[in-house]
């Protein structure tokens, strides 16, 4: 299922900055040499002029480097440097440039006091990033909050995006759950019946047939284009008959879809190169459509008929792969469904998003065939990982669809840090779409984009095909460990949350952090520089009662001078990362 807001940030940062290759380093300081430092980002956040008084500090200007009175004597700092190549002799000092990262984890059953003492600050912001690297909620307590201000521009921008969200309703959840587990009750193993109705129909241009839509209605659509993919598979382009006019879905729109999807090197070829065939031999011949000779049907319907683009852009529904004898409302087709109004009312961004919806929904189709039909129903991804892998495919495909646009950089990451106070304290394992609190597409998409850049295409391919575990958390963790033996899902979530929670500049991100540019297997992933989005990020105005599974909560201490001293209350099971840049 692919849903989207309107695109407000296409090409949101200068191409030269986004495509630069960042040097990794850690901003420790002291007597050691240059390994401890990195050049600071040219787009680094400008600190405010006046330090913010913290709870417990006297009224008026806060003392330099202190949120309150410093503890008597120098406290033993329980933080450790958390970046590769940082010399241990500079553990308590920031060099004055680059990124400094220090970390402590509370493995006990009760909250603990962590003394934070970082020297060498000259007006930088310091971010305390609290991260839950477990699959259970953790209690938040004793944390003092410094909230960032929100400009009227930022709030207006978020209201505009909220108004554009109309996705993830009842039909969407029905489709997601059917694709994940519901299909199994209709699947019967065995050879196809002698007079099977599953044999593919040989359609011709200008033929018309009825299609069941996700809303339960039946729509007449006309076959307006046929193309042949590089492997010989036929791709049919159907348009709802009432939408097939020069003023609506035009020949130019169809030219763009054919070129982007079925032409050599297009989305169809990208999908096959990454994850194998979209359909083929299977053991459910008595209940599913034929395994051989199936075309891929691209069906363009006006989903909601509200004369507006966006909302639900596309879907794949596995019920359409069943025979009508098993599912009477099946379209008996290997098919993807796209929204007509977004295509012709959304302008250039709408057309680009529809192309990316084909990559997204194509991955859902491919996952269903590869993991559920071939490997077995127990290996179907949970919705959060199913959607993550589809958005990871969008990430790889974006610059091949449009050289100036990347869906993670220009859409998902922006919503991740900005939607309704930010999505950082959102349960990774509970997918809610555009929910009242969390926008799960941005959560899964932002983590997927991080993993793409850190671990690469081979990791992604392994994740798609890996059947070492049926549980989605376990299979993602195993794929990460296979790509990077010293790491794990918890480790990667920690580095991702540190990158995102601190808006870490790309030019100073140490190895293992950040969203670096990557060229891999013919795909190009652009760098994402979180520090460029300070005007978009929204911070929570209150500490939550609980920190959600695999979620994070950043607290900013602004414009600190000298040595920063604070004793931080760290809840049980939680990790604290201190970031300075």
N, C-alpha and C positions, 0 to 999 in steps of 0.2 A: 504494500500500500504506500503510495507516495502522496503526501500532502505538502502544501507550501503556502507561505505568505507572499505578498508582493515583494519584489526585489527593490530594496531601497539603497543598496550599497554595492551595486555592480562596479567592479574596478575601484573599490573603496580606498585603496592606497596606491601610491605611485608604483608603476610597474617596475621601475629601476630598483626601488626599495624592496618590493616583494620578491623579486627574482635574484636579489643579491645572495651570495653564499656567506653565511655568518660564521665567524671564527668562534669556536667554543672555548670557554674559560670559566674560572671561578674567581669572584672578586675578593679573595682573601688579601691581606696586606701584611706588611712587616718587613723583616730583613731579607727575606728570600727573594729570588730572582723573578724573571718575567713570567714563569709558569703560573704564578698565582693570579695574574691579571688578565683582563681582556679588554679590548676597546669598547667603550660605551656606545650604545646605539645612538645614531643621529636623531632618532625620533623618540628619545627617552622622555618619560613624563616629567614635566616641569613641576618641581615641588612648590607648595604654597609658601608664602613668605613668613607666616607666623606659626610656630609649632602649636599643635592642638593640646590643650590641657587634658590630661587623662583623669579618670576617677581617682580620687585621693590626692590630687595635686592641689595646691593652693590656688585661689582665684587669681585672675590676671594671666600674664604671660607665664607659660610653663618653663621651669628651669631647663637649661640646655641639656639635652640628652637624657632627660628623666621624665617618665610619666608620673612620678611621685617621688617621694624621698627614697634615695638609694639605700639598700641594706647596709648595715654597719659592716665595714670590711669588704673585701672582694669576695663575692660568693663563688663557690665552685660551680663552674659552668658545666651542666650535664649535656649540653648540645654537642653534636659532633659535626664536622664538615661533611657535606652530603653531595660532593661533586668530585669527579675523577681528576686526579692530577693536582689537587690542592695540598700544599705542604703542611704538615701538622703544626709547624711552628707558628702559623698565622691563624690558628683556630679561633681566636677571640677578637680578630681585627678585620675590618673591611679596608680594602686597599685604596678606595676612593674612586674606582672605576670598575666597569664590568658588573657581574652578578655574583653576589655572595649567598651561599645556601648552607644552612645549619639545621640539624634535625635531632629530635628526641622522640622516642616512643614509650608510652606507658603500658607495659605488659602486665601490670598488676590488676587486682580486682577492685581497686579504689582509686580515687583521684590523687594526683601527685603534684607537688609544687616543682616547677622547672625554672630555675634562675636563668634569665636571659641577659647576657652582658656582652654587647657588641661595641667595640671601639672603632674609631676612625671615621665617624660619620660627619658629613659636611652638608647637611640639608636634604639627604635622601629620604624617601619614604621607606619604611620598614613594614613588611607584611607578615603577619602571623597566619599561617595556613593550617587549619585543623582538618585532618583527613581521616575518614573511616575506611579502612582497607579490608573490612569484613563484610559478610553477607547479612549481618544483623544490625538493627538500630543500636546506637550508642547514646547514652544520656549526656547532654551538655549541661555543665554547671560551673559556676564560678568564673566565667569568662567575661571580662569587661570589654565593651564594644565602643569603637570609634567609628561612627557612620560617616561615609563620604556624602557630600552634597550632591543633589540631583538638579541639573539645570532644567529650565522650562523647555528647552529644545529637546532634551533627551526624553522627558516625559511625554511630550507631544508626539515624538517619533514612535514611542512604544504604544501609545494609544492608537496611532494609525495602523500599526502592525496588528494589534489586537483585533481591530475592527475587520481586518482582512482574513482572520482565521475562522474557517467554517468547517474544519476537517475533523476526522476521527469521531464520527457519530456511530449510531447503532449498526449500520450496514458495514462500516469498516471493521468493527470488532467481530462481527459475524464472519466476515471473510477471513480475518487473521486467525481466528480460532478454528475455522474449518480447514484452512491450509495447514495448521499446526497439527491438529489431532482429529478433527471431525470427519475428515475424509476416510479414516480407517474403517468406520462402520459400514461403508458402502463398497469397500474394496474386497473383491473375492478372487482368490487365486485360481488359475486354471486357464486352459486354452480358450480362444475365442469360439463362440458358437458357430456352427456350420454356415448359418445364414446371418452372420454378424452385420449389424447396421453401423459398425464402427469404421468400415472401409471409407477412406477419405473421398469426399466428393470432388470432382474436377470442375472447379468454378472457372468462369470466363468473365472478362471485363464487361461491365454493364449488367451482370446478373444481380438480382436482388434477393435477399433472404431476411428473415426475422432473427433478431438477437435478443436474448434475455439480458436485461440490464440489472445492475446490483440493487436498484430500487424496486425490483419486482415487476417492472413494466416490460413490454415487448416493443422493440424498435425495429422498423424496416430500415435496412442499410443496403447501399449499392456498392458493388466492387468497382472501384474507380482506377486502381493501379495494380499491376502485378510485377514483381521483380524476382530475380533469381539470385540467391546469395552465393558466395564463393564456393560453398560445398554442394551446390546444386539444389538446396532447399528452396521451395517457392515461398515467397512472402506476399500475402494478399493485403491490400489496403482497402478497408471498408469504411464508408462514411454514411452516417445516418442520412437518409435520403433528403429530409427537410433541411439538413445543414450543408448539403453539397451544392453550393451556389458560388458564383464569383465574389459575392459580397461576404460570404462566410468562409467555409473551408474551400479555398481556391486551388487552382493548379500550382501556384507558387508555394503554397503551404505543403502540398503533397510532394513537390520537387525537393523541398528541404527535408522532409521526413525520409523519403527514399534515399537521398544522398547520405543522410546521417545514420540511417539504420542498416539498410541492406546492401548499399554499395560496398565495394572492396575496401577493407580497412575500417568500416563503419562499426556501429554498436554491436551488431550481430557477431561480427568477427572478433570484436573485443571480448564479448561474453564467452565465446567458444575458446578463445586463447587462454582465458583465465580459469574457466570452470567446466569446460567440456560441452557436450551436446545439450540442447534444450529439451529434447525428447528423443526416445528411441526404444529399444527392446525392454520389455517388462514382463512380469509374471501375472498380471491381472487382466488377461485377455477376455475373461467373461464379464468384466464390469467396467473396463476402461477402453477408450478409443484405441484404434490400431497403433501398433508400435512403429510401423514403417510407413513411409510415404506421406506423412502428415505435413501440410504447409504450416507456416506461422501466420496467424491472422492478426492484423493490427486493426482494431475496431474503434472508430472515432465516433463517440456519442455525445450529445449534450446532456451531461449528467444531471444537473439540477434546474436547467431552464430558467435561470434568474437574471439573464442578460449581464452577467459579470464574470470576469476571469477569476481563476484561482479557486481555492477550496481544495477539493479532491482533484488531483491532476490525473491519476491513473490507478489501475489496480490489476492484479492477477488473482483469479479465483479458481482454485483447483477443481471445483465441482464441474467446470466446463470440460475437464478431461475424462469425465465419466460418460458411459452410455445412458441414454434416456431410460433404459430399463432399470438403471440403478438410481439415477437422478433425473426425474422428468423435466426439470427446468435447466438441464445442461445444454450448452451450445455445441457439445460434441466437437471440441476444437482446441488446438494448442494456440491460445489467444491472449493478447494483452489489450487493455481497454484504456482509452485516452479521452480527455475532456475537450470537446470541440470549442467551447467558448473561450477557454484559456488560449487555444491555438490562434483564434482570429480576433479576440478582444484584448489579449495581453501584450500586443506589440512584439518587438524583438525579444524582450525577456521571456514572454510567454512561450514563444516558439522554442527558445533554448531550454526552458524548463520542461516542455513536453518531450524534447529529445532526451533530456536526462531522466525523465520519467520512464522512457523506454529502457534505459540502462537499469534503472532501479527495479522496475517490474520484471524485466527480463531476468534479473538475478533471482527474484522470488520464484519465477517459473523454473529456472535452472536448479535452485536449491530444492524445490519440491521434487523434481525428477531425480536428481543426484542423491539427495539425502533420504527422502521419505520413500519414494517408489523403489529405488534400487537398493539402498542400504537397509531400509526398514523404518517403520514409523517412529520407533524410539529415538532415532537419530535426527529427527526434525528439530531445528533450533527453536528455543523459546522466542517469543515475539521480540524481546529487546535485542537479542543477538541476530535474529532474522533481519530486523530493520537495520541494524548496524552494518551487516555485511552488504545490504543493498545500497546503503549510503557510501560505503567504502568503494563500491563499484562506480558510483557517481563521481567520487573523488578522482579515481583513475581516469575516467572517461571525460571529465569536464573540459580540459584544455584541448582535447581532440575534437570536441563538439564546437567549442568557441574559445579561441586563443586568449581572450581577455577575461574569462570568467571561470571561477572555481567555486563549486557549490558549498564546500566546507568553509573556505576562506570568506566568501562573500555572503553567506547565508547562515549556515548552521552555527558556526562559532560566534557570530554576532548575536544570535538569539540565545546561545548558551550563556553568555555573560550579561545579557540585557533584558531577557523576558521576565516581566513581573518581579523585579528585584533580583534577577539572576536565577539560573537553573542549577547553581552549584550544589545546593542542598537538595538534590533530587535522587531518588532511588533508581540506580542504574537498572535494576532487575525488574522494575515495574513500569511497563510501557503504557503511557496515558495519552499519547498524541499531544494535541494542543490542549492540555488540561487546565483546570482552574489555577493550579499552583505551578506545575512543571510542563515544559514543552519537551517531550521525550525524544522527538526527532533530533533536536539540537544536542541533547545529552549523548545519545548513542552515536550521532554523526560526528561530534567533536572528538570523542574518544577514538572512534574509528579512524578519523583523519590523523590523529596523533600516532596511532599504531602503524598506519600505512607509512608514514614518514620515518618512524624510528626503526621498524622491523622489515618493511619492504614487501615486494610482490610475492616472493616465495613464501613468506609467512602467510599472506592472504590466501594463496592457493592451497596451502596446507590446511588452514582453518576450514576452508570450504569443503574439503574432501575428507577431513579427519574423522574417523569413527572409533577412536580409542576410548571415548566416553560418550554416554548418552546425555549426561547432564551438561547444560550449556556453559555454566561457569567452569566446570572441569575441563571441557573441551577447549575453551578459549585459553585457560591457564596452560594446558598441555601444549597448545600451538605456540604460545609465547615462550615457554621453556625450550621447545624444540628450536625456535629461531635464535634464542638468546639464553643459553643454559643457566647463566647466573641470575636470571630474572624470573618474574612470575606475574600473574595478573595483579596481585597486590602491589608489587613494585612499580609496574607500569601505571597503575591508577595513581600511585603516589607522585610519580614524576609528572604525569598529566595534570593532576590537581595543583601541583606546585607551579607549573608553567602557567596555567589558566588563572589560578587564584591570585597570583602576584602580577599578572600581565607582564610576564618576563620578556624583555626585549630580545629579538632574534639575534642581534649582533653580539650579545654577550652570553647566550645560553650555553651552559656547559654540555659536554657529551651526555646523551641520554635525556636531555630536557629540550623543550621547544618543539616547533613545527618546521624543521629545516627543509629546504628544497631537496627534491630527490628525482633522479631520472632512473627508471627501472623498467626493463623489459619493453621498451618502446613507449612507456607512459611517462609523463612529466607531472610532478606534483610541485606546485609553487610553495615557496616559504610563506608561512603565516606569522606575522609579527604582532603578538598580543599587545605590545606597548602602544601601538597605534590606535587602540580602541578604548582609550581611557575616557573619552567623551561619551561613549555608549554604555559602558559598564554601569550597572546599578548594584549597590550594596544593600544588604538587608539592614533594616533599622532596629531590629531586636534579635537577640540571641535565641535560636530555636530551642525547644525542649529536647529534641532528639536530632542527632546527625544520622541521616539516612544511609543505607548500605552503599558503599563505594561512592560516597558523596564527600563534599568538602565545604568548608566555611572559612572565608578569609576575613581578617580584621586588619585594618590599615592604621599604622601609627605614622603621622605625617611630619615631614620636614624635620628630621631629628639631627641635632648637632652634638658632636663630641662622642661620649660613650653612652649607649642606651642601656638602661637598667630596668628590668621589670621581672617580677616573679609571676610566672604564668601558671594558672591552675589548669592542669591537663587531665581531662576525664579518663577513666579507665578504658583501656583498649584502643585509645586514640593516638594518632601521630601528630606532632607539632613540627612544622617546618618554618623556619625564619628566613625570609628572603629580603635582601637589600639590593637595589639597583638604582 
